[in-house]
């Protein structure tokens, strides 16, 4: 019981410290080379980041397939997919769920973008997008045509996500490199 109370108090202290100091949780550094990776998609096919050289890629890390917030988030991106396409952005959704989970989730929600299974958590860890519970946190990484991280941020509380409008506004506000 003492350990549970201590962890609750310690978690509260950490959360309040971040909120009060308005600090963001560390993420992969902008203007650095994006770590290459290869992950299976919902069909079991291997997808490598390096295959997207010459294209802009938005990595969307999210906690779980079929959770209410994640479903709403990814369906919002689905509904506004043409806005990302107009900007030449390919979306790759990543979390630690299984290939089968991604297949069912993607089909059920008619998602037009690729979902990748990071079951061993290596990619989430390399992008500093792993939550303290061992699942992917809600985070966003925009990689340019040369493989450089141009934008990286996360949503501290997993109950919230970047709306399409807000996410595109951040992307549009970026200065061209």
MDTraj code that builds the backbone (N, CA, C; nanometers):
import mdtraj as md
import numpy as np

residues = "UNK UNK UNK UNK UNK UNK UNK UNK UNK UNK UNK UNK UNK UNK UNK UNK UNK UNK UNK UNK UNK UNK UNK UNK UNK UNK UNK UNK UNK UNK UNK UNK UNK UNK UNK UNK UNK UNK UNK UNK UNK UNK UNK UNK UNK UNK UNK UNK UNK UNK UNK UNK UNK UNK UNK UNK UNK UNK UNK UNK UNK UNK UNK UNK UNK UNK UNK UNK UNK UNK UNK UNK UNK UNK UNK UNK UNK UNK UNK UNK UNK UNK UNK UNK UNK UNK UNK UNK UNK UNK UNK UNK UNK UNK UNK UNK UNK UNK UNK UNK UNK UNK UNK UNK UNK UNK UNK UNK UNK UNK UNK UNK UNK UNK UNK UNK UNK UNK UNK UNK UNK UNK UNK UNK UNK UNK UNK UNK UNK UNK UNK UNK UNK UNK UNK UNK UNK UNK UNK UNK UNK UNK UNK UNK UNK UNK UNK UNK UNK UNK UNK UNK UNK UNK UNK UNK UNK UNK UNK UNK UNK UNK UNK UNK UNK UNK UNK UNK UNK UNK UNK UNK UNK UNK UNK UNK UNK".split()
xyz = np.array([
    [0.0825, -0.1190, 0.0000],
    [0.0000, 0.0000, 0.0000],
    [0.0873, 0.1260, 0.0000],
    [0.1944, 0.1235, 0.0810],
    [0.2824, 0.2390, 0.0865],
    [0.3409, 0.2694, -0.0513],
    [0.3829, 0.1650, -0.1231],
    [0.4414, 0.1836, -0.2548],
    [0.3411, 0.2480, -0.3500],
    [0.2161, 0.2042, -0.3444],
    [0.1116, 0.2617, -0.4300],
    [0.0914, 0.4091, -0.3990],
    [0.0862, 0.4440, -0.2726],
    [0.0686, 0.5840, -0.2336],
    [0.1891, 0.6654, -0.2780],
    [0.3116, 0.6112, -0.2563],
    [0.4317, 0.6824, -0.2970],
    [0.4322, 0.7069, -0.4470],
    [0.4019, 0.6032, -0.5255],
    [0.4007, 0.6193, -0.6704],
    [0.2968, 0.7214, -0.7134],
    [0.1811, 0.7208, -0.6495],
    [0.0777, 0.8181, -0.6836],
    [0.1243, 0.9595, -0.6525],
    [0.1855, 0.9777, -0.5365],
    [0.2362, 1.1090, -0.4975],
    [0.3487, 1.1512, -0.5910],
    [0.4403, 1.0581, -0.6215],
    [0.5533, 1.0895, -0.7089],
    [0.5044, 1.1223, -0.8507],
    [0.4093, 1.0466, -0.9017],
    [0.3531, 1.0742, -1.0339],
    [0.2878, 1.2111, -1.0355],
    [0.2118, 1.2432, -0.9327],
    [0.1459, 1.3732, -0.9229],
    [0.2497, 1.4849, -0.9209],
    [0.3597, 1.4642, -0.8456],
    [0.4653, 1.5648, -0.8371],
    [0.5276, 1.5897, -0.9747],
    [0.5564, 1.4827, -1.0480],
    [0.6172, 1.4964, -1.1803],
    [0.5216, 1.5671, -1.2759],
    [0.3971, 1.5249, -1.2762],
    [0.2967, 1.5855, -1.3652],
    [0.2806, 1.7335, -1.3335],
    [0.2667, 1.7657, -1.2086],
    [0.2470, 1.9056, -1.1710],
    [0.3708, 1.9888, -1.2043],
    [0.4886, 1.9311, -1.1882],
    [0.6110, 2.0028, -1.2240],
    [0.6139, 2.0384, -1.3713],
    [0.5767, 1.9441, -1.4572],
    [0.5722, 1.9720, -1.6007],
    [0.4679, 2.0779, -1.6323],
    [0.3510, 2.0647, -1.5727],
    [0.2444, 2.1592, -1.6025],
    [0.2777, 2.2990, -1.5520],
    [0.3317, 2.3086, -1.4315],
    [0.3620, 2.4392, -1.3742],
    [0.4764, 2.5080, -1.4468],
    [0.5746, 2.4312, -1.4889],
    [0.6892, 2.4907, -1.5582],
    [0.6683, 2.5005, -1.7079],
    [0.5531, 2.4529, -1.7547],
    [0.5180, 2.4573, -1.8966],
    [0.6287, 2.3961, -1.9826],
    [0.6903, 2.2903, -1.9314],
    [0.7940, 2.2209, -2.0065],
    [0.7305, 2.1065, -2.0834],
    [0.7851, 2.0790, -2.1983],
    [0.7368, 1.9641, -2.2712],
    [0.8247, 1.8441, -2.2400],
    [0.7668, 1.7281, -2.2509],
    [0.8415, 1.6062, -2.2288],
    [0.9445, 1.5945, -2.3411],
    [1.0665, 1.5533, -2.3101],
    [1.1688, 1.5447, -2.4138],
    [1.1246, 1.4574, -2.5313],
    [1.1561, 1.5037, -2.6486],
    [1.1281, 1.4305, -2.7731],
    [1.2554, 1.4306, -2.8549],
    [1.2540, 1.3566, -2.9628],
    [1.3672, 1.3568, -3.0543],
    [1.3955, 1.5013, -3.0962],
    [1.5209, 1.5357, -3.1077],
    [1.5617, 1.6725, -3.1357],
    [1.5319, 1.7116, -3.2800],
    [1.4744, 1.8297, -3.2953],
    [1.4487, 1.8828, -3.4290],
    [1.5805, 1.9177, -3.4969],
    [1.5792, 1.9142, -3.6293],
    [1.6956, 1.9440, -3.7137],
    [1.8073, 1.8404, -3.6990],
    [1.7691, 1.7174, -3.6632],
    [1.8633, 1.6054, -3.6596],
    [1.8139, 1.4988, -3.7567],
    [1.9023, 1.4089, -3.7923],
    [1.8672, 1.2994, -3.8821],
    [1.7682, 1.2060, -3.8111],
    [1.6586, 1.1746, -3.8786],
    [1.5593, 1.0835, -3.8227],
    [1.6153, 0.9415, -3.8239],
    [1.6058, 0.8700, -3.7131],
    [1.6534, 0.7312, -3.7122],
    [1.5728, 0.6471, -3.8114],
    [1.6423, 0.5734, -3.8949],
    [1.5732, 0.4846, -3.9884],
    [1.5176, 0.3660, -3.9099],
    [1.4145, 0.3065, -3.9641],
    [1.3546, 0.1897, -3.9013],
    [1.2831, 0.1077, -4.0072],
    [1.2542, -0.0146, -3.9721],
    [1.1711, -0.1028, -4.0523],
    [1.0740, -0.1702, -3.9576],
    [0.9453, -0.1551, -3.9859],
    [0.8393, -0.2142, -3.9036],
    [0.7373, -0.2830, -3.9929],
    [0.6665, -0.3816, -3.9392],
    [0.5607, -0.4447, -4.0174],
    [0.4337, -0.3589, -4.0183],
    [0.3672, -0.3573, -4.1346],
    [0.2384, -0.2883, -4.1438],
    [0.1266, -0.3863, -4.1078],
    [0.0027, -0.3468, -4.1284],
    [-0.1119, -0.4282, -4.0886],
    [-0.1285, -0.5546, -4.1734],
    [-0.0511, -0.5657, -4.2811],
    [-0.0528, -0.6864, -4.3645],
    [0.0708, -0.7727, -4.3395],
    [0.1599, -0.7268, -4.2523],
    [0.2831, -0.7993, -4.2244],
    [0.3979, -0.7622, -4.3164],
    [0.3742, -0.6676, -4.4089],
    [0.4791, -0.6215, -4.4993],
    [0.5747, -0.5295, -4.4249],
    [0.7027, -0.5398, -4.4558],
    [0.8026, -0.4544, -4.3922],
    [0.8020, -0.3166, -4.4578],
    [0.7951, -0.2129, -4.3752],
    [0.7962, -0.0743, -4.4227],
    [0.9136, -0.0039, -4.3562],
    [0.9993, 0.0557, -4.4386],
    [1.1169, 0.1271, -4.3880],
    [1.1002, 0.2764, -4.4103],
    [1.1433, 0.3544, -4.3133],
    [1.1392, 0.5000, -4.3286],
    [1.2218, 0.5422, -4.4499],
    [1.3340, 0.4763, -4.4736],
    [1.4212, 0.5140, -4.5851],
    [1.3523, 0.5015, -4.7215],
    [1.2458, 0.4238, -4.7284],
    [1.1700, 0.4109, -4.8544],
    [1.0960, 0.5400, -4.8889],
    [1.0863, 0.6319, -4.7936],
    [1.0140, 0.7569, -4.8142],
    [1.1088, 0.8750, -4.8409],
    [1.2352, 0.8465, -4.8666],
    [1.3299, 0.9529, -4.8997],
    [1.2750, 1.0307, -5.0187],
    [1.2782, 1.1637, -5.0077],
    [1.2216, 1.2490, -5.1128],
    [1.0776, 1.2892, -5.0844],
    [1.0206, 1.2381, -4.9743],
    [0.8833, 1.2716, -4.9360],
    [0.8809, 1.3204, -4.7917],
    [0.7816, 1.4006, -4.7602],
    [0.7601, 1.4422, -4.6213],
    [0.6777, 1.3337, -4.5524],
    [0.7176, 1.2978, -4.4316],
    [0.6503, 1.1925, -4.3567],
    [0.6133, 1.2451, -4.2185],
    [0.4884, 1.2215, -4.1801],
    [0.4429, 1.2545, -4.0450],
    [0.4254, 1.1246, -3.9686],
    [0.5111, 1.1039, -3.8682],
    [0.4952, 0.9894, -3.7802],
    [0.3986, 1.0300, -3.6702],
    [0.2912, 0.9552, -3.6572],
    [0.1919, 0.9811, -3.5539],
    [0.1966, 0.8632, -3.4570],
    [0.2601, 0.8844, -3.3430],
    [0.2630, 0.7829, -3.2386],
    [0.1355, 0.7983, -3.1558],
    [0.0695, 0.6884, -3.1265],
    [-0.0549, 0.6945, -3.0490],
    [-0.0613, 0.5736, -2.9563],
    [-0.1274, 0.5865, -2.8409],
    [-0.1225, 0.4804, -2.7398],
    [-0.1848, 0.3462, -2.7786],
    [-0.3051, 0.3453, -2.8367],
    [-0.3710, 0.2149, -2.8537],
    [-0.4767, 0.2157, -2.9631],
    [-0.4810, 0.1060, -3.0376],
    [-0.5892, 0.0857, -3.1331],
    [-0.7208, 0.0715, -3.0555],
    [-0.8263, 0.1219, -3.1131],
    [-0.9623, 0.1064, -3.0610],
    [-0.9907, 0.1777, -2.9293],
    [-0.8978, 0.2564, -2.8786],
    [-0.9310, 0.3366, -2.7612],
    [-1.0130, 0.4562, -2.8116],
    [-1.1007, 0.5110, -2.7303],
    [-1.1875, 0.6198, -2.7782],
    [-1.1121, 0.7410, -2.8323],
    [-1.0109, 0.7871, -2.7611],
    [-0.9393, 0.9075, -2.8046],
    [-0.8569, 0.8787, -2.9307],
    [-0.7873, 0.7663, -2.9336],
    [-0.7053, 0.7333, -3.0511],
    [-0.7921, 0.7121, -3.1749],
    [-0.9066, 0.6493, -3.1568],
    [-0.9972, 0.6291, -3.2702],
    [-1.0454, 0.7629, -3.3231],
    [-1.0842, 0.8518, -3.2348],
    [-1.1292, 0.9847, -3.2760],
    [-1.0172, 1.0594, -3.3472],
    [-0.8966, 1.0528, -3.2913],
    [-0.7810, 1.1209, -3.3499],
    [-0.7533, 1.0706, -3.4914],
    [-0.7375, 0.9405, -3.5072],
    [-0.6996, 0.8875, -3.6377],
    [-0.8127, 0.8998, -3.7393],
    [-0.9372, 0.8939, -3.6938],
    [-1.0491, 0.9167, -3.7858],
    [-1.0556, 1.0629, -3.8294],
    [-1.0136, 1.1533, -3.7435],
    [-1.0053, 1.2946, -3.7817],
    [-0.9015, 1.3131, -3.8920],
    [-0.7873, 1.2461, -3.8781],
    [-0.6845, 1.2544, -3.9819],
    [-0.7333, 1.1869, -4.1095],
    [-0.8102, 1.0791, -4.0958],
    [-0.8703, 1.0133, -4.2125],
    [-0.9640, 1.1091, -4.2845],
    [-1.0499, 1.1747, -4.2083],
    [-1.1495, 1.2645, -4.2668],
    [-1.0864, 1.3848, -4.3355],
    [-0.9659, 1.4185, -4.2971],
    [-0.8949, 1.5340, -4.3537],
    [-0.7677, 1.4917, -4.4265],
    [-0.7655, 1.3693, -4.4711],
    [-0.6472, 1.3134, -4.5349],
    [-0.6013, 1.3957, -4.6557],
    [-0.6960, 1.4498, -4.7301],
    [-0.6593, 1.5296, -4.8484],
    [-0.5795, 1.6536, -4.8094],
    [-0.6033, 1.7080, -4.6908],
    [-0.5271, 1.8256, -4.6453],
    [-0.3803, 1.7898, -4.6253],
    [-0.3548, 1.6705, -4.5737],
    [-0.2160, 1.6253, -4.5589],
    [-0.1569, 1.5982, -4.6973],
    [-0.2349, 1.5328, -4.7819],
    [-0.1873, 1.5000, -4.9172],
    [-0.1540, 1.6251, -4.9974],
    [-0.2356, 1.7304, -4.9843],
    [-0.2092, 1.8564, -5.0547],
    [-0.0726, 1.9136, -5.0177],
    [-0.0296, 1.8851, -4.8975],
    [0.0988, 1.9362, -4.8483],
    [0.2125, 1.8361, -4.8747],
    [0.1798, 1.7288, -4.9448],
    [0.2815, 1.6287, -4.9767],
    [0.3268, 1.5477, -4.8573],
    [0.2379, 1.5269, -4.7609],
    [0.2725, 1.4571, -4.6373],
    [0.2122, 1.3168, -4.6373],
    [0.2974, 1.2183, -4.6128],
    [0.2546, 1.0803, -4.5934],
    [0.2448, 1.0557, -4.4440],
    [0.1322, 1.0021, -4.3988],
    [0.1128, 0.9720, -4.2567],
    [0.1452, 0.8258, -4.2308],
    [0.2230, 0.8023, -4.1253],
    [0.2477, 0.6671, -4.0758],
    [0.2071, 0.6642, -3.9287],
    [0.1070, 0.5854, -3.8951],
    [0.0644, 0.5691, -3.7568],
    [0.1461, 0.4584, -3.6918],
    [0.1954, 0.4836, -3.5716],
    [0.2812, 0.3860, -3.5031],
    [0.2360, 0.3701, -3.3586],
    [0.2239, 0.2446, -3.3168],
    [0.2112, 0.2155, -3.1743],
    [0.2598, 0.0738, -3.1479],
    [0.2479, 0.0296, -3.0247],
    [0.3036, -0.0994, -2.9841],
    [0.2041, -0.2143, -2.9978],
    [0.0867, -0.1898, -3.0540],
    [-0.0120, -0.2966, -3.0728],
    [0.0338, -0.3928, -3.1828],
    [-0.0307, -0.5068, -3.1891],
    [0.0068, -0.6126, -3.2833],
    [-0.0364, -0.5809, -3.4263],
    [0.0193, -0.6568, -3.5189],
    [-0.0180, -0.6460, -3.6600],
    [-0.1681, -0.6720, -3.6756],
    [-0.2177, -0.7765, -3.6126],
    [-0.3602, -0.8106, -3.6232],
    [-0.4496, -0.6995, -3.5678],
    [-0.4084, -0.6399, -3.4578],
    [-0.4850, -0.5295, -3.4003],
    [-0.4920, -0.4137, -3.4988],
    [-0.3776, -0.3808, -3.5608],
    [-0.3736, -0.2730, -3.6609],
    [-0.4627, -0.3052, -3.7805],
    [-0.4598, -0.4287, -3.8242],
    [-0.5406, -0.4691, -3.9399],
    [-0.6892, -0.4471, -3.9106],
    [-0.7341, -0.4962, -3.7970],
    [-0.8751, -0.4799, -3.7596],
    [-0.9122, -0.3335, -3.7402],
    [-0.8270, -0.2598, -3.6722],
    [-0.8520, -0.1178, -3.6446],
    [-0.8560, -0.0369, -3.7740],
    [-0.7590, -0.0585, -3.8610],
    [-0.7539, 0.0141, -3.9877],
    [-0.8724, -0.0159, -4.0768],
    [-0.9099, -0.1435, -4.0870],
    [-1.0237, -0.1819, -4.1708],
    [-1.1547, -0.1294, -4.1138],
    [-1.1730, -0.1442, -3.9838],
    [-1.2970, -0.1004, -3.9198],
    [-1.3200, 0.0490, -3.9386],
    [-1.2122, 0.1258, -3.9398],
    [-1.2232, 0.2716, -3.9488],
    [-1.1863, 0.3276, -4.0861],
    [-1.1631, 0.2407, -4.1827],
    [-1.1295, 0.2807, -4.3205],
    [-1.0164, 0.3836, -4.3234],
    [-0.9099, 0.3538, -4.2531],
    [-0.7968, 0.4466, -4.2473],
    [-0.7167, 0.4386, -4.3769],
    [-0.6919, 0.5532, -4.4420],
    [-0.6217, 0.5529, -4.5703],
    [-0.4696, 0.5549, -4.5583],
    [-0.4194, 0.5558, -4.4373],
    [-0.2746, 0.5607, -4.4169],
    [-0.2280, 0.4328, -4.3478],
    [-0.0989, 0.4127, -4.3508],
    [-0.0369, 0.2908, -4.3004],
    [-0.0211, 0.2944, -4.1490],
    [-0.0551, 0.1816, -4.0856],
    [-0.0322, 0.1640, -3.9426],
    [0.0814, 0.0642, -3.9259],
    [0.1776, 0.0989, -3.8421],
    [0.2957, 0.0159, -3.8210],
    [0.2998, -0.0356, -3.6780],
    [0.3375, -0.1617, -3.6632],
    [0.3436, -0.2259, -3.5324],
    [0.4855, -0.2200, -3.4767],
    [0.5004, -0.1477, -3.3677],
    [0.6288, -0.1348, -3.2982],
    [0.6233, -0.2207, -3.1718],
    [0.5986, -0.3490, -3.1934],
    [0.5722, -0.4397, -3.0817],
    [0.6892, -0.4484, -2.9829],
    [0.8115, -0.4359, -3.0326],
    [0.9261, -0.4427, -2.9412],
    [0.9663, -0.3055, -2.8859],
    [0.8944, -0.2019, -2.9265],
    [0.9082, -0.0654, -2.8724],
    [1.0369, 0.0061, -2.9123],
    [1.1163, -0.0508, -2.9994],
    [1.2447, 0.0092, -3.0339],
    [1.2296, 0.1431, -3.1053],
    [1.1334, 0.1519, -3.1972],
    [1.1160, 0.2770, -3.2717],
    [1.0597, 0.3847, -3.1793],
    [0.9591, 0.3501, -3.1015],
    [0.9025, 0.4476, -3.0066],
    [1.0113, 0.4995, -2.9137],
    [1.0979, 0.4109, -2.8676],
    [1.2078, 0.4525, -2.7800],
    [1.3082, 0.5401, -2.8542],
    [1.3410, 0.5055, -2.9783],
    [1.4411, 0.5841, -3.0512],
    [1.3918, 0.7245, -3.0854],
    [1.2601, 0.7430, -3.0889],
    [1.2020, 0.8751, -3.1141],
    [1.1557, 0.9423, -2.9838],
    [1.1919, 0.8839, -2.8702],
    [1.1509, 0.9359, -2.7389],
    [0.9997, 0.9496, -2.7314],
    [0.9306, 0.8494, -2.7841],
    [0.7842, 0.8526, -2.7879],
    [0.7249, 0.7336, -2.7133],
    [0.7892, 0.6954, -2.6052],
    [0.7379, 0.5848, -2.5247],
    [0.6912, 0.6415, -2.3913],
    [0.5725, 0.6024, -2.3507],
    [0.5155, 0.6506, -2.2246],
    [0.5683, 0.5663, -2.1086],
    [0.5514, 0.6161, -1.9886],
    [0.6031, 0.5448, -1.8725],
    [0.5331, 0.4114, -1.8499],
    [0.4198, 0.3874, -1.9141],
    [0.3506, 0.2594, -1.9025],
    [0.3999, 0.1582, -2.0057],
    [0.4978, 0.1966, -2.0876],
    [0.5536, 0.1063, -2.1861],
    [0.4778, 0.1010, -2.3176],
    [0.3876, 0.1959, -2.3375],
    [0.3161, 0.2052, -2.4642],
    [0.3590, 0.3340, -2.5342],
    [0.3263, 0.3433, -2.6618],
    [0.3595, 0.4673, -2.7331],
    [0.2811, 0.5824, -2.6737],
    [0.3466, 0.6952, -2.6566],
    [0.2744, 0.8140, -2.6123],
    [0.2189, 0.8842, -2.7356],
    [0.1314, 0.9777, -2.7160],
    [0.0754, 1.0530, -2.8277],
    [0.1783, 1.1586, -2.8674],
    [0.2424, 1.1377, -2.9833],
    [0.3505, 1.2251, -3.0265],
    [0.3510, 1.2363, -3.1783],
    [0.4157, 1.3418, -3.2274],
    [0.4162, 1.3741, -3.3697],
    [0.5572, 1.4112, -3.4113],
    [0.6016, 1.3539, -3.5237],
    [0.7340, 1.3852, -3.5758],
    [0.7195, 1.4053, -3.7267],
    [0.7524, 1.5251, -3.7732],
    [0.7503, 1.5542, -3.9166],
    [0.8928, 1.5454, -3.9683],
    [0.9111, 1.4613, -4.0694],
    [1.0421, 1.4380, -4.1295],
    [1.0383, 1.4911, -4.2717],
    [1.1404, 1.5676, -4.3082],
    [1.1411, 1.6267, -4.4431],
    [1.1928, 1.5279, -4.5476],
    [1.2010, 1.5760, -4.6697],
    [1.2403, 1.4939, -4.7834],
    [1.3818, 1.4381, -4.7723],
    [1.4647, 1.5017, -4.6917],
    [1.6040, 1.4586, -4.6748],
    [1.6227, 1.3710, -4.5505],
    [1.5123, 1.3414, -4.4814],
    [1.5213, 1.2567, -4.3630],
    [1.5569, 1.3305, -4.2359],
    [1.5342, 1.4616, -4.2336],
    [1.5650, 1.5447, -4.1168],
    [1.4359, 1.5714, -4.0390],
    [1.4437, 1.5592, -3.9065],
    [1.3286, 1.5893, -3.8200],
    [1.3086, 1.7401, -3.8205],
    [1.1953, 1.7854, -3.8671],
    [1.1663, 1.9285, -3.8736],
    [1.0716, 1.9742, -3.7637],
    [0.9942, 1.8821, -3.7102],
    [0.8979, 1.9174, -3.6054],
    [0.8800, 1.7943, -3.5178],
    [0.8877, 1.8124, -3.3872],
    [0.8607, 1.7008, -3.2955],
    [0.7986, 1.7562, -3.1683],
    [0.6895, 1.6972, -3.1308],
    [0.6221, 1.7372, -3.0074],
    [0.5279, 1.6265, -2.9642],
    [0.4806, 1.6368, -2.8424],
    [0.3884, 1.5360, -2.7911],
    [0.2746, 1.6031, -2.7161],
    [0.1725, 1.5259, -2.6928],
    [0.0615, 1.5702, -2.6093],
    [0.0845, 1.5081, -2.4727],
    [0.1110, 1.5917, -2.3744],
    [0.1472, 1.5434, -2.2413],
    [0.0404, 1.4526, -2.1829],
    [-0.0837, 1.4918, -2.1930],
    [-0.1922, 1.4105, -2.1400],
    [-0.2537, 1.3300, -2.2542],
    [-0.2570, 1.1976, -2.2436],
    [-0.3049, 1.1152, -2.3544],
    [-0.4542, 1.1289, -2.3832],
    [-0.5259, 1.2030, -2.3010],
    [-0.6690, 1.2242, -2.3260],
    [-0.6929, 1.3300, -2.4325],
    [-0.5867, 1.3973, -2.4739],
    [-0.5983, 1.5027, -2.5740],
    [-0.5090, 1.4704, -2.6927],
    [-0.5452, 1.5222, -2.8075],
    [-0.4650, 1.5030, -2.9268],
    [-0.4708, 1.6299, -3.0098],
    [-0.3788, 1.6412, -3.1049],
    [-0.3755, 1.7568, -3.1938],
    [-0.4860, 1.7423, -3.2975],
    [-0.5747, 1.8389, -3.3016],
    [-0.6768, 1.8363, -3.4062],
    [-0.6061, 1.8551, -3.5402],
    [-0.6726, 1.8136, -3.6456],
    [-0.6146, 1.8306, -3.7786],
    [-0.5802, 1.9767, -3.8032],
    [-0.6721, 2.0654, -3.7670],
    [-0.6492, 2.2086, -3.7880],
    [-0.5248, 2.2565, -3.7149],
    [-0.5109, 2.2202, -3.5879],
    [-0.3958, 2.2635, -3.5092],
    [-0.2657, 2.2015, -3.5598],
    [-0.2718, 2.0744, -3.5956],
    [-0.1528, 2.0069, -3.6454],
    [-0.1063, 2.0681, -3.7773],
    [-0.1998, 2.0912, -3.8681],
    [-0.1636, 2.1519, -3.9964],
    [-0.1161, 2.2964, -3.9794],
    [-0.1730, 2.3665, -3.8824],
    [-0.1288, 2.5048, -3.8561],
    [0.0172, 2.5045, -3.8097],
    [0.0554, 2.4089, -3.7251],
    [0.1956, 2.3992, -3.6815],
    [0.2861, 2.3692, -3.8007],
    [0.2411, 2.2785, -3.8861],
    [0.3200, 2.2431, -4.0046],
    [0.3317, 2.3614, -4.0989],
    [0.2196, 2.4294, -4.1228],
    [0.2191, 2.5431, -4.2142],
    [0.3021, 2.6608, -4.1627],
    [0.3134, 2.6720, -4.0312],
    [0.3889, 2.7832, -3.9701],
    [0.5399, 2.7616, -3.9763],
    [0.5805, 2.6425, -4.0109],
    [0.7246, 2.6146, -4.0187],
    [0.7893, 2.6917, -4.1316],
    [0.9108, 2.7352, -4.1069],
    [0.9859, 2.8045, -4.2117],
    [1.0460, 2.7006, -4.3045],
    [1.0428, 2.7268, -4.4342],
    [1.1048, 2.6312, -4.5276],
    [1.2548, 2.6211, -4.5035],
    [1.3062, 2.5022, -4.5192],
    [1.4507, 2.4793, -4.4984],
    [1.5219, 2.4918, -4.6303],
])
top = md.Topology()
chain = top.add_chain()
for i, resn in enumerate(residues, 1):
    res = top.add_residue(resn, chain, resSeq=i)
    for name in ("N", "CA", "C"):
        top.add_atom(name, md.element.get_by_symbol(name[0]), res)
traj = md.Trajectory(xyz[None], top)
